[in-house]
Amino acid sequence: MTYYIGDVIKDERILIVRTPEQFEKTGIRVRVRTTVEEIDPDKGVVRLSDGDTLAYDTLVMATGSKVNIPDIPGVRQEGVFKLKDLRDALDIKAYIKDKQCGHGRCRKAIILGAGFIAMELSEAMKNLGLETSIVYRGELPVKRWDEEFSKIVLDKLTSNAIDFVPHRLPVAIEANGRESTLRLITDNGEMEADIIVFALGVTSNISLAEQIGLKIGNTNAIMVDLSQRTSRDEIYAVGDCCGVYHRIKHQWVHMPLGDIANKQGRIAGANISGHSMTFPGVVGAQSFKLFDLEVATTGIDEWEAKAMGLHPISTIIWGTPSARSMSKGRKVGLKMVADKSTGKLLGAQSVGEGGAVAKINTLSACLWGGMTLDDVGYIDLAYSPPFGGPWDPIQVVAQILRKQM
């Protein structure tokens, strides 16, 4: 959706995987603009907002998540948005376009938050020619990444004339009588904008689940088993509303990502149709792009490892996305985390102008297989000068860490 807003994707129909009419052809009826008001699990009945009731033998809850928006005055002002679904993306793009064509002009954008959605959105706004600012309560963007890598992301924002404003909390949003439409009031000054978008993360939408007494996990998401069943055998949950098993942490976590939701939906569907399947979990792989910078991570970091009672060791090296003679000055940074006692790989992060996501995908597979530093240090990788040297940074950093044991 950020690429649609930024005009990389120009036709919103490309973003619609399947229309209600296409569902209808496969025998599935889709009730749009309809919400579920109540579930009676004892009778196996769902009551809808239009007054209808639907009986069920099996129920799947895919209620998704809710955008975190602070309870401050002015969040419903015209020009203030969240980015959660396609409707939000359509509204944001239409608002910018209408203001450009009308008497006013959309000149300044403020994004509240500094996660990967905020990063993608800042690139989109900048590509549309808007003066773009990111307002964040912390010190550096994308806090899941190592501080050294977060500084690289900050440099990329700055070099593209995106203003990163740290240590500020929103207090209120007001209509502005001057040239800009809106005024953001923070705990440390005021800023003007024509459009403000909240990108402060999400929480599970579990209100219906709580109403019918489903068990909620310690991540504040619906508790499921590996078959996606909830605490009631006839009710399944998939996607952002439920938890997922983390294979490295050995615990259930909340990871609201689209690829995970797709897999959970398939597992639930298979079990409902009589084919026994389980979802083996995740290792926490995630990536985003910021202009020409690739940013990716997988597994856990040192602090999470310590919380598990492990003894983590880590290091960062800088290599090139191709053989050094062909790199043209491009660099890729790679961080690896392992357990000092066992040598087992625990996590990795990478940032660079090429090759970062590929390295993290490789290391995600290594994590999935429970590999050690000895395994990773001599793993067989495809070598060719356009794609790297005879010793890949993956192998180099694993061997460096092995010496620390």
C-alpha positions in Angstrom: 0.0 0.0 0.0 2.9 2.4 0.6 4.0 1.8 -3.0 0.5 2.6 -4.2 0.5 5.8 -2.2 4.0 6.7 -3.6 2.7 6.1 -7.2 5.0 3.1 -7.8 1.9 1.1 -8.2 -0.6 3.2 -10.1 -3.7 1.0 -10.3 -5.3 0.0 -7.0 -7.0 -2.9 -8.7 -3.6 -4.7 -8.7 -3.7 -4.8 -4.9 -7.1 -6.6 -4.8 -6.3 -10.3 -4.8 -9.9 -11.5 -5.3 -13.1 -9.6 -5.6 -16.5 -10.6 -4.0 -17.6 -11.6 -7.5 -14.6 -13.9 -8.0 -15.3 -15.5 -4.6 -18.9 -16.0 -5.7 -17.8 -18.1 -8.7 -16.1 -20.6 -6.3 -19.2 -20.9 -4.1 -18.1 -18.4 -1.4 -20.4 -15.6 -0.4 -18.7 -12.4 0.8 -20.7 -10.0 3.0 -18.9 -6.6 2.6 -19.7 -3.6 4.7 -21.0 -5.9 7.4 -19.6 -6.4 10.9 -20.1 -9.2 13.4 -21.9 -7.8 16.4 -22.2 -10.9 18.6 -21.2 -14.6 18.7 -23.2 -17.2 20.5 -20.8 -20.2 20.7 -23.2 -22.4 22.6 -25.8 -22.1 19.8 -23.2 -21.8 17.0 -24.7 -18.6 15.8 -23.2 -15.3 14.6 -25.3 -12.1 14.6 -24.4 -9.5 12.0 -24.8 -5.7 11.9 -27.5 -5.9 9.3 -29.7 -8.0 11.6 -29.0 -11.3 9.9 -27.8 -14.4 11.8 -25.5 -17.1 10.4 -25.3 -20.6 11.9 -22.0 -22.4 11.9 -20.4 -25.7 12.7 -16.9 -24.3 12.5 -15.9 -20.6 13.0 -12.7 -19.0 11.9 -11.8 -15.7 13.5 -9.6 -13.4 11.3 -10.4 -10.1 13.0 -6.9 -8.7 12.4 -5.4 -5.9 14.4 -6.1 -2.3 15.4 -3.8 0.6 14.7 -2.4 2.2 17.8 -3.6 5.8 17.9 -3.0 7.9 21.0 -6.1 9.3 22.8 -5.3 12.9 22.1 -7.5 15.7 20.8 -7.8 16.2 17.0 -7.1 12.7 15.7 -10.3 12.8 13.7 -9.4 16.0 11.9 -9.6 16.1 8.1 -6.1 15.3 6.8 -5.2 12.9 9.7 -4.9 9.3 8.7 -3.9 5.8 9.7 -2.5 3.2 7.3 -4.1 -0.2 8.0 -6.0 -1.4 5.0 -6.6 -0.6 1.3 -9.4 1.9 2.1 -6.8 3.9 4.1 -4.4 3.9 1.2 -7.1 5.0 -1.2 -8.1 7.8 1.1 -4.5 9.0 1.7 -3.7 9.1 -2.0 -7.0 10.8 -2.9 -6.5 13.4 -0.2 -3.1 14.3 -1.5 -4.3 14.4 -5.2 -7.4 16.5 -4.4 -5.3 19.0 -2.4 -2.8 19.3 -5.3 -5.6 19.9 -7.8 -7.7 22.2 -5.5 -7.0 25.7 -4.2 -4.6 24.4 -1.6 -1.5 22.3 -2.1 -0.3 19.3 -0.1 3.2 20.4 0.7 4.1 19.0 4.1 3.7 15.5 5.6 4.2 14.3 9.1 4.5 10.6 9.9 4.2 9.6 13.6 6.2 6.5 14.3 9.6 5.0 13.1 9.0 1.4 12.3 9.3 -0.2 8.9 5.9 1.0 7.7 6.9 4.6 8.7 10.1 4.2 6.7 8.3 2.9 3.5 5.7 5.7 4.0 8.3 8.4 4.3 9.8 7.3 1.0 6.4 7.4 -0.6 5.6 10.9 0.6 9.0 12.1 -0.5 8.6 10.6 -4.0 5.3 12.6 -4.3 7.3 15.8 -3.6 6.1 16.5 -0.1 8.3 17.9 2.6 8.4 14.9 5.0 9.1 14.7 8.7 9.1 11.6 11.0 8.2 12.3 14.6 9.3 9.7 17.1 9.5 9.3 20.9 12.8 7.5 20.7 16.4 8.3 19.6 16.8 6.3 16.4 14.5 4.8 13.8 13.7 1.0 13.5 14.6 0.1 17.1 14.5 -3.6 16.3 17.8 -3.2 14.5 21.3 -2.7 16.0 22.1 0.9 16.8 24.9 0.9 14.2 22.3 -0.1 11.5 19.7 2.3 12.8 22.2 5.1 12.3 22.6 3.9 8.7 18.8 4.1 8.2 18.9 7.6 9.8 21.6 8.7 7.4 19.6 7.5 4.4 16.6 9.5 5.6 18.7 12.6 6.1 20.4 12.2 2.7 17.0 12.2 1.1 15.9 15.3 2.9 13.5 13.6 5.3 13.5 15.3 8.7 13.8 12.8 11.6 12.5 14.5 14.8 13.3 12.4 17.9 12.2 12.6 21.5 8.7 14.0 20.9 5.3 12.7 21.9 2.1 13.9 20.2 -0.2 15.9 22.5 -2.9 17.3 20.1 -3.6 18.0 16.5 -5.4 21.3 15.6 -6.7 22.9 12.4 -4.3 25.5 11.3 -5.5 28.9 10.0 -2.2 29.6 8.1 -1.0 28.1 4.8 -0.6 24.6 6.2 -3.8 22.8 7.1 -2.8 21.2 10.4 -0.7 21.9 13.5 0.8 19.0 15.5 1.4 19.9 19.1 4.0 17.8 20.8 5.5 17.7 24.3 8.4 19.6 22.8 7.1 22.2 20.4 4.7 22.5 17.4 5.0 21.5 13.8 2.8 22.3 10.7 1.6 19.9 8.1 -1.0 19.3 5.4 -1.3 15.6 6.1 -0.5 13.5 9.2 -0.3 9.7 9.2 -0.1 7.5 12.3 2.3 4.6 12.0 2.7 3.6 15.6 2.2 -0.2 15.2 -0.9 -2.4 15.9 -2.5 -4.5 18.6 -4.6 -7.6 18.1 -8.4 -7.1 17.6 -9.6 -9.5 20.3 -12.8 -7.9 21.5 -15.1 -10.6 20.1 -12.8 -13.3 21.3 -12.9 -11.9 24.8 -16.7 -11.6 24.7 -17.0 -15.4 24.2 -14.3 -16.3 26.7 -11.6 -17.5 24.3 -8.2 -17.8 26.0 -5.9 -14.8 25.4 -2.2 -15.3 25.5 0.4 -13.2 27.3 1.0 -11.3 24.0 -2.6 -10.0 24.2 -3.6 -12.1 21.2 -5.9 -15.1 20.8 -4.2 -18.3 22.1 -4.1 -21.0 19.4 -2.4 -24.4 19.0 -0.2 -25.4 16.0 -3.4 -26.4 14.1 -4.8 -22.8 14.7 -7.5 -24.0 17.1 -8.5 -21.8 19.9 -9.5 -22.9 23.4 -12.8 -24.0 21.8 -12.3 -26.9 19.3 -14.8 -25.6 16.8 -13.3 -22.1 16.7 -10.0 -21.3 14.8 -8.1 -18.1 14.7 -5.6 -16.9 12.1 -3.6 -13.7 11.2 -3.0 -10.6 13.3 -5.6 -11.5 15.9 -3.7 -14.5 17.2 -0.3 -15.6 18.4 2.4 -17.6 16.5 5.1 -19.9 17.8 8.6 -18.5 17.6 11.1 -21.4 17.0 14.1 -19.5 18.5 12.4 -18.0 21.5 10.5 -21.3 22.2 7.4 -19.2 23.1 4.3 -17.7 21.5 4.7 -14.2 20.2 2.6 -11.7 18.3 4.0 -11.0 14.8 1.3 -9.2 12.6 2.8 -9.8 9.2 0.9 -10.7 6.0 3.0 -13.8 5.1 2.4 -15.4 8.5 -1.4 -14.7 8.2 -1.5 -16.4 4.8 0.2 -19.5 6.1 -2.0 -19.7 9.2 -5.1 -19.4 7.0 -4.0 -22.3 4.8 -3.3 -24.5 7.9 -6.7 -23.7 9.4 -8.4 -24.4 6.1 -6.6 -27.7 5.7 -7.6 -28.9 9.2 -11.2 -27.8 8.8 -11.4 -29.8 5.5 -10.1 -32.9 7.2 -6.4 -32.8 6.3 -4.4 -32.7 9.5 -1.7 -30.0 9.3 0.3 -28.0 11.8 2.1 -24.6 11.4 5.7 -25.1 12.5 6.1 -21.5 13.5 8.4 -18.6 12.6 12.0 -17.4 13.2 11.1 -13.7 13.0 12.3 -12.8 9.5 11.4 -9.3 8.4 12.6 -6.7 5.8 11.9 -3.4 4.2 13.4 -1.1 1.6 14.3 2.6 2.1 15.2 4.2 -1.2 18.2 2.1 -2.4 18.8 0.6 1.1 17.8 -2.9 2.0 17.2 -3.6 5.7 16.4 -7.1 7.0 16.5 -9.1 10.2 15.8 -12.6 11.6 15.9 -14.5 14.8 16.6 -12.7 18.1 19.1 -10.1 19.4 21.4 -10.1 22.4 18.8 -8.7 24.8 16.2 -11.4 24.0 18.9 -14.1 24.2 19.9 -12.9 27.7 16.2 -12.9 28.8 16.2 -16.6 27.8 19.1 -17.3 30.0 21.6 -17.7 27.1 25.1 -16.3 26.8 25.0 -14.4 23.5 28.0 -13.3 21.5 27.7 -11.1 18.4 29.7 -9.1 15.9 29.2 -6.8 12.9 31.3 -6.8 9.7 31.1 -4.8 6.5 31.5 -6.5 3.2 30.4 -5.9 -0.4 27.3 -7.2 -2.3 29.6 -8.4 -5.1 33.3 -9.2 -5.4 35.3 -6.2 -4.1 36.6 -5.5 -7.6 33.0 -5.0 -8.9 31.4 -3.4 -5.8 31.5 0.2 -7.1 31.7 1.4 -3.5 28.6 -0.4 -2.3 28.7 -2.0 1.1 26.6 -4.5 3.1 26.7 -4.8 6.8 26.0 -8.1 8.6 25.5 -8.8 12.2 25.2 -12.3 13.7 24.2 -13.4 17.2 25.0 -16.9 18.6 25.0 -18.7 21.9 28.5 -18.9 23.3 27.9 -22.2 25.1 26.6 -24.2 22.2 27.7 -22.2 19.1 24.1 -22.2 17.9 23.0 -19.4 15.6 20.4 -17.2 17.3 19.8 -14.3 14.9 21.1 -11.9 12.3 20.6 -8.4 10.8 21.8 -6.9 7.6 21.8 -3.4 6.0 23.1 -2.5 2.6 22.7 -1.2 -0.9 22.1 -4.7 -2.3 22.4 -8.3 -0.9 21.1 -7.6 2.6 17.7 -9.4 2.2 19.3 -12.4 0.4 21.7 -12.8 3.3 19.0 -12.7 5.9 16.9 -15.2 3.9 19.8 -17.6 3.9 20.4 -17.2 7.6 16.6 -17.6 8.3 16.9 -21.0 6.6 20.0 -21.7 8.8 18.0 -20.8 11.9 15.1 -22.9 10.8 17.5 -25.9 10.6 19.1 -25.2 14.0 22.5 -24.7 12.5 25.6 -23.9 14.5 28.5 -21.4 13.7 30.6 -24.4 12.5 27.8 -25.3 10.0 27.3 -21.7 8.8 31.0 -20.9 8.6 31.5 -23.5 5.8 28.0 -23.6 4.3 28.1 -24.1 0.5 26.9 -20.9 -1.2 26.8 -20.1 -4.9 29.9 -18.0 -5.8 30.3 -15.7 -8.7 32.0 -12.2 -8.7 28.9 -10.2 -9.5 27.2 -11.6 -6.4 30.1 -11.8 -3.9 33.6 -12.9 -3.1 34.8 -16.5 -2.6 34.2 -16.0 1.1 30.7 -14.6 1.7 30.2 -12.3 4.7 27.9 -15.0 6.1 30.8 -17.4 6.3 33.3 -14.7 7.5 31.1 -13.5 10.4 30.3 -17.0 11.5 34.1 -17.9 11.6 34.8 -14.7 13.6 32.2 -15.5 16.1 33.4 -19.1 16.4 36.8 -17.7 17.6 35.0 -15.9 20.4 33.7 -19.1 22.0 
